[in-house]
Amino acid sequence: MTLAPPLPRAEARADAAVVAELLSTQVPEAAELALGERFEGRNATTWRLGPHWAVRLPRRQLSADRQATELDWLPRISQGWPFRAPIPIRVGAPGANFPWRWSIVPWVPGQPSRVAPLSPAGATHLGMALAALHTAAPNQAPRHPKKSQSLLMRGARCEDRLATLARRTEGTAWRLDVATASRVFSRGAAVPRPSPTWAHLDLRAPHVLTHKGNLAGLIDWGDAAAGDPAADIGQSLVLLPPTHWDALIEGLGGLDMPTFARARAEAIDFAAALALSKDHRDVAAGWLGLQALGAAKHNR
């Protein structure tokens, strides 16, 4: 079995002593809560704090620089959301031994959807969640340096990904239909996109939590920004099997053809990126997504 790739090196220490110091000096009322399990992601270290809370601390300067949506905007735009998310209830300042802002958030229980997939009902819940999230983003909303760009602006990078993927799969059981993938992407890229909305922009399986097939919550909002709602919809098409697409669209309240064309293009770009990952689980998800989009075949 291929092991998951190593995480980027943490650029600041976030051990129990550092977290305890931050809590005691800035949130003394939380300092008596026990620190529990520690979770290391690419961009953040998360510590359980008592039974209901968690402490999130960025691991890298890049992550700290992209916290604006998570720390400054989510508490303002999340009112009435029909799903759970780690919305900061307290935002801490840099400390003597930690250089960046950090936060206390609700703990969102659930299993990653790659472990416990969404049921059709869960796919409908995901669509409802996205419909609630995709509200108009103001001009001053953060933009992700890549994912907020239009499909046209990302076209050359997507073509490079597809070409690289085709080369890498020579001699394997997978076959990428580059012409079909490029055609789906180009058709979507040619469709004008609407004014930007808020979007998650990183709906990989570990960030979609489930419970008994239902949507339990959406986590890891580090890439969230103003963007095209079709980006989240396209990522969801890769996340879900085609048998669940109608349920997703039902939760969205319907899907017009221009948005669906852009979503399919976003799905091609997202699936290709996953298939080029160093994580075998993402690779498998990417290829299954490309297959569902009619752009790949598996020779058994």
Short mmCIF file of the C-alpha atoms (twelve columns), coordinates in Angstrom:
data_MODEL
# 
_entry.id   MODEL 
# 
loop_
_atom_site.group_PDB 
_atom_site.id 
_atom_site.type_symbol 
_atom_site.label_atom_id 
_atom_site.label_alt_id 
_atom_site.label_comp_id 
_atom_site.label_asym_id 
_atom_site.label_seq_id 
_atom_site.Cartn_x 
_atom_site.Cartn_y 
_atom_site.Cartn_z 
_atom_site.pdbx_PDB_model_num 
ATOM 1   C CA . MET A 1   0.000   0.000  0.000   1 
ATOM 2   C CA . THR A 2   1.228   3.493  -0.848  1 
ATOM 3   C CA . LEU A 3   1.629   5.602  2.251   1 
ATOM 4   C CA . ALA A 4   0.180   9.104  2.513   1 
ATOM 5   C CA . PRO A 5   2.793   11.752 1.653   1 
ATOM 6   C CA . PRO A 6   4.566   13.537 4.508   1 
ATOM 7   C CA . LEU A 7   3.073   16.799 5.684   1 
ATOM 8   C CA . PRO A 8   4.864   20.079 4.980   1 
ATOM 9   C CA . ARG A 9   7.244   21.017 7.777   1 
ATOM 10  C CA . ALA A 10  5.583   23.015 10.538  1 
ATOM 11  C CA . GLU A 11  7.118   26.481 10.779  1 
ATOM 12  C CA . ALA A 12  6.029   27.110 14.362  1 
ATOM 13  C CA . ARG A 13  5.754   24.928 17.442  1 
ATOM 14  C CA . ALA A 14  2.183   24.168 18.520  1 
ATOM 15  C CA . ASP A 15  2.664   21.569 21.252  1 
ATOM 16  C CA . ALA A 16  0.609   21.262 24.417  1 
ATOM 17  C CA . ALA A 17  2.793   23.719 26.322  1 
ATOM 18  C CA . VAL A 18  2.367   26.422 23.668  1 
ATOM 19  C CA . VAL A 19  -1.406  25.909 23.509  1 
ATOM 20  C CA . ALA A 20  -1.711  25.960 27.301  1 
ATOM 21  C CA . GLU A 21  0.230   29.216 27.437  1 
ATOM 22  C CA . LEU A 22  -1.967  30.839 24.778  1 
ATOM 23  C CA . LEU A 23  -5.115  29.776 26.603  1 
ATOM 24  C CA . SER A 24  -3.951  30.842 30.056  1 
ATOM 25  C CA . THR A 25  -2.846  34.287 28.899  1 
ATOM 26  C CA . GLN A 26  -5.648  35.079 26.453  1 
ATOM 27  C CA . VAL A 27  -8.665  32.887 27.270  1 
ATOM 28  C CA . PRO A 28  -8.266  32.057 30.955  1 
ATOM 29  C CA . GLU A 29  -11.848 30.803 31.222  1 
ATOM 30  C CA . ALA A 30  -10.895 27.995 28.794  1 
ATOM 31  C CA . ALA A 31  -7.567  27.151 30.414  1 
ATOM 32  C CA . GLU A 32  -9.164  24.641 32.784  1 
ATOM 33  C CA . LEU A 33  -10.537 22.543 29.930  1 
ATOM 34  C CA . ALA A 34  -8.405  19.481 29.229  1 
ATOM 35  C CA . LEU A 35  -6.407  19.313 26.026  1 
ATOM 36  C CA . GLY A 36  -7.203  16.109 24.211  1 
ATOM 37  C CA . GLU A 37  -6.101  14.516 20.956  1 
ATOM 38  C CA . ARG A 38  -3.891  16.389 18.529  1 
ATOM 39  C CA . PHE A 39  -4.531  16.340 14.762  1 
ATOM 40  C CA . GLU A 40  -1.970  17.450 12.189  1 
ATOM 41  C CA . GLY A 41  -3.165  18.674 8.799   1 
ATOM 42  C CA . ARG A 42  -1.275  20.289 5.962   1 
ATOM 43  C CA . ASN A 43  -2.168  23.765 7.094   1 
ATOM 44  C CA . ALA A 44  -3.242  23.593 10.719  1 
ATOM 45  C CA . THR A 45  -2.700  21.788 13.990  1 
ATOM 46  C CA . THR A 46  -5.943  21.084 15.848  1 
ATOM 47  C CA . TRP A 47  -6.191  20.174 19.516  1 
ATOM 48  C CA . ARG A 48  -9.345  18.897 21.186  1 
ATOM 49  C CA . LEU A 49  -10.322 21.211 24.040  1 
ATOM 50  C CA . GLY A 50  -12.715 19.596 26.456  1 
ATOM 51  C CA . PRO A 51  -15.627 17.625 24.981  1 
ATOM 52  C CA . HIS A 52  -17.094 20.355 22.764  1 
ATOM 53  C CA . TRP A 53  -14.309 22.590 21.486  1 
ATOM 54  C CA . ALA A 54  -11.028 22.604 19.599  1 
ATOM 55  C CA . VAL A 55  -8.045  24.905 19.191  1 
ATOM 56  C CA . ARG A 56  -6.814  25.528 15.626  1 
ATOM 57  C CA . LEU A 57  -3.339  26.920 14.979  1 
ATOM 58  C CA . PRO A 58  -1.749  27.449 11.545  1 
ATOM 59  C CA . ARG A 59  1.359   25.392 10.820  1 
ATOM 60  C CA . ARG A 60  2.887   27.638 8.162   1 
ATOM 61  C CA . GLN A 61  3.126   31.292 7.209   1 
ATOM 62  C CA . LEU A 62  1.187   30.507 4.034   1 
ATOM 63  C CA . SER A 63  -1.681  29.136 6.109   1 
ATOM 64  C CA . ALA A 64  -1.600  32.091 8.475   1 
ATOM 65  C CA . ASP A 65  -1.768  34.482 5.541   1 
ATOM 66  C CA . ARG A 66  -4.919  32.775 4.259   1 
ATOM 67  C CA . GLN A 67  -6.901  32.858 7.494   1 
ATOM 68  C CA . ALA A 68  -8.970  35.903 6.621   1 
ATOM 69  C CA . THR A 69  -12.063 33.980 5.503   1 
ATOM 70  C CA . GLU A 70  -11.871 31.493 8.344   1 
ATOM 71  C CA . LEU A 71  -11.270 33.977 11.167  1 
ATOM 72  C CA . ASP A 72  -12.772 37.250 9.991   1 
ATOM 73  C CA . TRP A 73  -15.621 36.318 7.676   1 
ATOM 74  C CA . LEU A 74  -17.085 32.942 8.679   1 
ATOM 75  C CA . PRO A 75  -18.563 34.270 11.950  1 
ATOM 76  C CA . ARG A 76  -20.339 36.940 9.883   1 
ATOM 77  C CA . ILE A 77  -21.655 34.845 6.977   1 
ATOM 78  C CA . SER A 78  -22.546 31.598 8.747   1 
ATOM 79  C CA . GLN A 79  -25.770 32.726 10.395  1 
ATOM 80  C CA . GLY A 80  -28.539 30.285 9.525   1 
ATOM 81  C CA . TRP A 81  -26.347 27.700 7.834   1 
ATOM 82  C CA . PRO A 82  -28.107 24.288 7.850   1 
ATOM 83  C CA . PHE A 83  -24.851 22.443 8.532   1 
ATOM 84  C CA . ARG A 84  -22.115 22.382 11.141  1 
ATOM 85  C CA . ALA A 85  -18.750 24.023 10.630  1 
ATOM 86  C CA . PRO A 86  -15.836 25.042 12.897  1 
ATOM 87  C CA . ILE A 87  -16.859 28.702 13.142  1 
ATOM 88  C CA . PRO A 88  -14.424 30.571 15.428  1 
ATOM 89  C CA . ILE A 89  -15.944 31.660 18.712  1 
ATOM 90  C CA . ARG A 90  -12.698 33.260 19.884  1 
ATOM 91  C CA . VAL A 91  -9.758  34.492 17.841  1 
ATOM 92  C CA . GLY A 92  -6.446  34.662 19.672  1 
ATOM 93  C CA . ALA A 93  -3.525  36.970 19.007  1 
ATOM 94  C CA . PRO A 94  0.096   35.915 18.458  1 
ATOM 95  C CA . GLY A 95  1.775   34.969 21.726  1 
ATOM 96  C CA . ALA A 96  5.253   34.989 23.153  1 
ATOM 97  C CA . ASN A 97  5.947   31.567 21.619  1 
ATOM 98  C CA . PHE A 98  3.513   31.494 18.709  1 
ATOM 99  C CA . PRO A 99  3.678   33.992 15.813  1 
ATOM 100 C CA . TRP A 100 0.194   33.969 14.294  1 
ATOM 101 C CA . ARG A 101 -3.483  34.352 15.077  1 
ATOM 102 C CA . TRP A 102 -5.282  31.208 16.192  1 
ATOM 103 C CA . SER A 103 -8.840  30.271 17.145  1 
ATOM 104 C CA . ILE A 104 -11.171 28.284 19.363  1 
ATOM 105 C CA . VAL A 105 -13.891 26.533 17.354  1 
ATOM 106 C CA . PRO A 106 -16.675 24.023 18.032  1 
ATOM 107 C CA . TRP A 107 -15.602 20.433 17.608  1 
ATOM 108 C CA . VAL A 108 -17.478 18.965 14.623  1 
ATOM 109 C CA . PRO A 109 -17.909 15.197 15.129  1 
ATOM 110 C CA . GLY A 110 -18.160 12.841 12.197  1 
ATOM 111 C CA . GLN A 111 -16.199 10.578 9.881   1 
ATOM 112 C CA . PRO A 112 -14.437 11.670 6.687   1 
ATOM 113 C CA . SER A 113 -16.585 10.834 3.690   1 
ATOM 114 C CA . ARG A 114 -13.811 8.664  2.229   1 
ATOM 115 C CA . VAL A 115 -14.309 6.390  5.264   1 
ATOM 116 C CA . ALA A 116 -18.098 6.676  5.529   1 
ATOM 117 C CA . PRO A 117 -19.539 7.915  2.200   1 
ATOM 118 C CA . LEU A 118 -22.590 10.121 1.922   1 
ATOM 119 C CA . SER A 119 -25.899 8.408  1.179   1 
ATOM 120 C CA . PRO A 120 -28.278 9.903  -1.402  1 
ATOM 121 C CA . ALA A 121 -29.956 11.769 1.458   1 
ATOM 122 C CA . GLY A 122 -26.527 12.994 2.562   1 
ATOM 123 C CA . ALA A 123 -25.837 14.198 -0.982  1 
ATOM 124 C CA . THR A 124 -29.052 16.226 -0.822  1 
ATOM 125 C CA . HIS A 125 -27.884 17.710 2.483   1 
ATOM 126 C CA . LEU A 126 -24.576 18.632 0.847   1 
ATOM 127 C CA . GLY A 127 -26.444 20.415 -1.929  1 
ATOM 128 C CA . MET A 128 -28.495 22.309 0.652   1 
ATOM 129 C CA . ALA A 129 -25.300 23.265 2.469   1 
ATOM 130 C CA . LEU A 130 -23.759 24.648 -0.712  1 
ATOM 131 C CA . ALA A 131 -26.918 26.551 -1.588  1 
ATOM 132 C CA . ALA A 132 -26.760 28.241 1.819   1 
ATOM 133 C CA . LEU A 133 -23.028 28.963 1.481   1 
ATOM 134 C CA . HIS A 134 -23.183 30.405 -2.040  1 
ATOM 135 C CA . THR A 135 -24.329 33.918 -1.157  1 
ATOM 136 C CA . ALA A 136 -22.976 37.054 -2.808  1 
ATOM 137 C CA . ALA A 137 -19.422 37.896 -1.753  1 
ATOM 138 C CA . PRO A 138 -18.595 41.604 -1.339  1 
ATOM 139 C CA . ASN A 139 -15.799 43.280 -3.243  1 
ATOM 140 C CA . GLN A 140 -13.555 43.225 -0.174  1 
ATOM 141 C CA . ALA A 141 -13.934 39.445 0.306   1 
ATOM 142 C CA . PRO A 142 -10.671 37.481 0.100   1 
ATOM 143 C CA . ARG A 143 -9.727  35.849 -3.193  1 
ATOM 144 C CA . HIS A 144 -7.762  32.621 -3.394  1 
ATOM 145 C CA . PRO A 145 -4.701  33.205 -5.597  1 
ATOM 146 C CA . LYS A 146 -5.567  30.208 -7.801  1 
ATOM 147 C CA . LYS A 147 -8.961  28.775 -6.992  1 
ATOM 148 C CA . SER A 148 -10.816 32.086 -7.281  1 
ATOM 149 C CA . GLN A 149 -9.536  32.549 -10.823 1 
ATOM 150 C CA . SER A 150 -11.845 31.927 -13.755 1 
ATOM 151 C CA . LEU A 151 -11.659 28.662 -15.663 1 
ATOM 152 C CA . LEU A 152 -10.202 30.546 -18.635 1 
ATOM 153 C CA . MET A 153 -7.336  31.829 -16.485 1 
ATOM 154 C CA . ARG A 154 -6.673  28.270 -15.277 1 
ATOM 155 C CA . GLY A 155 -6.921  26.694 -18.706 1 
ATOM 156 C CA . ALA A 156 -3.206  26.327 -19.441 1 
ATOM 157 C CA . ARG A 157 -2.562  24.746 -16.043 1 
ATOM 158 C CA . CYS A 158 -5.397  22.270 -16.551 1 
ATOM 159 C CA . GLU A 159 -4.082  21.287 -19.986 1 
ATOM 160 C CA . ASP A 160 -0.633  20.723 -18.449 1 
ATOM 161 C CA . ARG A 161 -2.194  18.518 -15.769 1 
ATOM 162 C CA . LEU A 162 -4.032  16.431 -18.322 1 
ATOM 163 C CA . ALA A 163 -0.924  15.990 -20.456 1 
ATOM 164 C CA . THR A 164 1.139   15.010 -17.415 1 
ATOM 165 C CA . LEU A 165 -1.528  12.590 -16.252 1 
ATOM 166 C CA . ALA A 166 -1.683  10.932 -19.663 1 
ATOM 167 C CA . ARG A 167 2.081   10.392 -19.638 1 
ATOM 168 C CA . ARG A 168 2.153   9.021  -16.113 1 
ATOM 169 C CA . THR A 169 -0.500  6.409  -16.776 1 
ATOM 170 C CA . GLU A 170 1.237   4.795  -19.722 1 
ATOM 171 C CA . GLY A 171 1.516   1.109  -18.907 1 
ATOM 172 C CA . THR A 172 -1.152  1.233  -16.182 1 
ATOM 173 C CA . ALA A 173 -4.760  0.054  -16.140 1 
ATOM 174 C CA . TRP A 174 -6.116  3.601  -16.380 1 
ATOM 175 C CA . ARG A 175 -6.586  5.362  -19.702 1 
ATOM 176 C CA . LEU A 176 -7.218  9.110  -19.813 1 
ATOM 177 C CA . ASP A 177 -9.265  10.424 -22.731 1 
ATOM 178 C CA . VAL A 178 -7.440  13.740 -23.035 1 
ATOM 179 C CA . ALA A 179 -9.614  14.936 -25.920 1 
ATOM 180 C CA . THR A 180 -12.839 14.409 -23.961 1 
ATOM 181 C CA . ALA A 181 -11.418 15.964 -20.793 1 
ATOM 182 C CA . SER A 182 -10.185 19.012 -22.726 1 
ATOM 183 C CA . ARG A 183 -13.513 19.368 -24.502 1 
ATOM 184 C CA . VAL A 184 -15.498 19.284 -21.227 1 
ATOM 185 C CA . PHE A 185 -13.143 21.833 -19.684 1 
ATOM 186 C CA . SER A 186 -13.196 24.149 -22.705 1 
ATOM 187 C CA . ARG A 187 -16.983 24.118 -22.934 1 
ATOM 188 C CA . GLY A 188 -17.316 25.109 -19.305 1 
ATOM 189 C CA . ALA A 189 -14.573 27.713 -19.518 1 
ATOM 190 C CA . ALA A 190 -16.390 29.400 -22.413 1 
ATOM 191 C CA . VAL A 191 -19.500 29.991 -20.273 1 
ATOM 192 C CA . PRO A 192 -19.471 33.404 -18.517 1 
ATOM 193 C CA . ARG A 193 -19.532 33.023 -14.783 1 
ATOM 194 C CA . PRO A 194 -21.750 35.061 -12.444 1 
ATOM 195 C CA . SER A 195 -20.690 37.538 -9.807  1 
ATOM 196 C CA . PRO A 196 -18.590 35.779 -7.164  1 
ATOM 197 C CA . THR A 197 -20.162 34.069 -4.193  1 
ATOM 198 C CA . TRP A 198 -18.616 32.655 -1.061  1 
ATOM 199 C CA . ALA A 199 -17.222 29.170 -1.757  1 
ATOM 200 C CA . HIS A 200 -15.390 26.478 0.195   1 
ATOM 201 C CA . LEU A 201 -13.058 25.594 -2.720  1 
ATOM 202 C CA . ASP A 202 -11.545 22.477 -1.109  1 
ATOM 203 C CA . LEU A 203 -14.260 19.827 -0.842  1 
ATOM 204 C CA . ARG A 204 -11.959 16.848 -0.675  1 
ATOM 205 C CA . ALA A 205 -13.249 13.791 1.138   1 
ATOM 206 C CA . PRO A 206 -11.441 14.510 4.457   1 
ATOM 207 C CA . HIS A 207 -13.198 17.878 4.690   1 
ATOM 208 C CA . VAL A 208 -16.726 16.487 4.289   1 
ATOM 209 C CA . LEU A 209 -17.813 14.733 7.479   1 
ATOM 210 C CA . THR A 210 -20.640 12.231 7.684   1 
ATOM 211 C CA . HIS A 211 -22.724 10.398 10.260  1 
ATOM 212 C CA . LYS A 212 -24.816 7.385  9.224   1 
ATOM 213 C CA . GLY A 213 -24.681 8.590  5.640   1 
ATOM 214 C CA . ASN A 214 -25.871 12.089 6.459   1 
ATOM 215 C CA . LEU A 215 -23.800 15.257 6.219   1 
ATOM 216 C CA . ALA A 216 -22.274 15.933 9.646   1 
ATOM 217 C CA . GLY A 217 -20.327 19.063 8.725   1 
ATOM 218 C CA . LEU A 218 -17.848 20.819 6.465   1 
ATOM 219 C CA . ILE A 219 -14.419 21.533 7.888   1 
ATOM 220 C CA . ASP A 220 -11.037 23.014 6.890   1 
ATOM 221 C CA . TRP A 221 -12.015 26.400 5.484   1 
ATOM 222 C CA . GLY A 222 -8.459  27.542 4.850   1 
ATOM 223 C CA . ASP A 223 -9.005  27.933 1.077   1 
ATOM 224 C CA . ALA A 224 -12.490 29.433 1.324   1 
ATOM 225 C CA . ALA A 225 -12.898 32.692 -0.554  1 
ATOM 226 C CA . ALA A 226 -14.958 34.514 -3.132  1 
ATOM 227 C CA . GLY A 227 -15.276 32.390 -6.248  1 
ATOM 228 C CA . ASP A 228 -17.544 30.591 -8.660  1 
ATOM 229 C CA . PRO A 229 -20.193 28.415 -6.963  1 
ATOM 230 C CA . ALA A 230 -19.585 25.938 -9.793  1 
ATOM 231 C CA . ALA A 231 -16.191 25.196 -8.230  1 
ATOM 232 C CA . ASP A 232 -17.816 23.655 -5.152  1 
ATOM 233 C CA . ILE A 233 -20.430 21.896 -7.258  1 
ATOM 234 C CA . GLY A 234 -17.757 20.430 -9.536  1 
ATOM 235 C CA . GLN A 235 -15.736 19.208 -6.582  1 
ATOM 236 C CA . SER A 236 -18.903 17.601 -5.220  1 
ATOM 237 C CA . LEU A 237 -19.402 15.747 -8.521  1 
ATOM 238 C CA . VAL A 238 -15.979 14.193 -7.949  1 
ATOM 239 C CA . LEU A 239 -16.705 13.499 -4.290  1 
ATOM 240 C CA . LEU A 240 -19.965 11.693 -5.033  1 
ATOM 241 C CA . PRO A 241 -20.751 8.707  -7.271  1 
ATOM 242 C CA . PRO A 242 -22.863 9.602  -10.340 1 
ATOM 243 C CA . THR A 243 -25.814 7.783  -8.764  1 
ATOM 244 C CA . HIS A 244 -25.933 10.582 -6.171  1 
ATOM 245 C CA . TRP A 245 -25.685 13.553 -8.551  1 
ATOM 246 C CA . ASP A 246 -29.443 13.986 -8.871  1 
ATOM 247 C CA . ALA A 247 -29.750 14.066 -5.077  1 
ATOM 248 C CA . LEU A 248 -27.044 16.748 -4.913  1 
ATOM 249 C CA . ILE A 249 -28.848 18.830 -7.536  1 
ATOM 250 C CA . GLU A 250 -32.111 18.427 -5.640  1 
ATOM 251 C CA . GLY A 251 -30.453 19.876 -2.554  1 
ATOM 252 C CA . LEU A 252 -29.072 22.760 -4.608  1 
ATOM 253 C CA . GLY A 253 -32.614 23.599 -5.679  1 
ATOM 254 C CA . GLY A 254 -31.855 22.786 -9.300  1 
ATOM 255 C CA . LEU A 255 -28.951 23.477 -11.614 1 
ATOM 256 C CA . ASP A 256 -29.103 25.446 -14.857 1 
ATOM 257 C CA . MET A 257 -27.132 24.271 -17.875 1 
ATOM 258 C CA . PRO A 258 -24.499 27.080 -17.841 1 
ATOM 259 C CA . THR A 259 -23.664 26.347 -14.205 1 
ATOM 260 C CA . PHE A 260 -23.598 22.603 -14.870 1 
ATOM 261 C CA . ALA A 261 -21.190 23.144 -17.779 1 
ATOM 262 C CA . ARG A 262 -18.862 25.161 -15.549 1 
ATOM 263 C CA . ALA A 263 -19.236 22.585 -12.764 1 
ATOM 264 C CA . ARG A 264 -18.205 19.759 -15.107 1 
ATOM 265 C CA . ALA A 265 -15.163 21.776 -16.170 1 
ATOM 266 C CA . GLU A 266 -14.284 22.423 -12.527 1 
ATOM 267 C CA . ALA A 267 -14.710 18.702 -11.864 1 
ATOM 268 C CA . ILE A 268 -12.247 17.823 -14.649 1 
ATOM 269 C CA . ASP A 269 -9.649  20.221 -13.238 1 
ATOM 270 C CA . PHE A 270 -10.201 19.043 -9.648  1 
ATOM 271 C CA . ALA A 271 -10.168 15.325 -10.520 1 
ATOM 272 C CA . ALA A 272 -6.981  15.706 -12.561 1 
ATOM 273 C CA . ALA A 273 -5.288  17.472 -9.648  1 
ATOM 274 C CA . LEU A 274 -6.321  14.670 -7.287  1 
ATOM 275 C CA . ALA A 275 -5.108  12.000 -9.702  1 
ATOM 276 C CA . LEU A 276 -1.679  13.655 -9.727  1 
ATOM 277 C CA . SER A 277 -1.506  13.749 -5.923  1 
ATOM 278 C CA . LYS A 278 1.088   11.825 -3.946  1 
ATOM 279 C CA . ASP A 279 -1.699  10.498 -1.708  1 
ATOM 280 C CA . HIS A 280 -3.003  7.201  -3.080  1 
ATOM 281 C CA . ARG A 281 -6.470  7.911  -1.679  1 
ATOM 282 C CA . ASP A 282 -6.730  11.192 -3.587  1 
ATOM 283 C CA . VAL A 283 -5.359  9.482  -6.696  1 
ATOM 284 C CA . ALA A 284 -8.120  6.872  -6.570  1 
ATOM 285 C CA . ALA A 285 -10.778 9.557  -6.041  1 
ATOM 286 C CA . GLY A 286 -9.435  11.582 -8.943  1 
ATOM 287 C CA . TRP A 287 -9.538  8.687  -11.392 1 
ATOM 288 C CA . LEU A 288 -13.022 7.654  -10.331 1 
ATOM 289 C CA . GLY A 289 -14.105 11.253 -10.858 1 
ATOM 290 C CA . LEU A 290 -12.604 11.364 -14.341 1 
ATOM 291 C CA . GLN A 291 -14.299 8.058  -15.136 1 
ATOM 292 C CA . ALA A 292 -17.660 9.407  -13.965 1 
ATOM 293 C CA . LEU A 293 -17.185 12.433 -16.211 1 
ATOM 294 C CA . GLY A 294 -16.577 10.179 -19.232 1 
ATOM 295 C CA . ALA A 295 -12.922 11.162 -19.499 1 
ATOM 296 C CA . ALA A 296 -11.210 7.967  -18.309 1 
ATOM 297 C CA . LYS A 297 -11.529 4.203  -18.513 1 
ATOM 298 C CA . HIS A 298 -10.139 1.418  -16.371 1 
ATOM 299 C CA . ASN A 299 -9.012  -1.753 -18.110 1 
ATOM 300 C CA . ARG A 300 -9.595  -4.500 -15.597 1 
# 
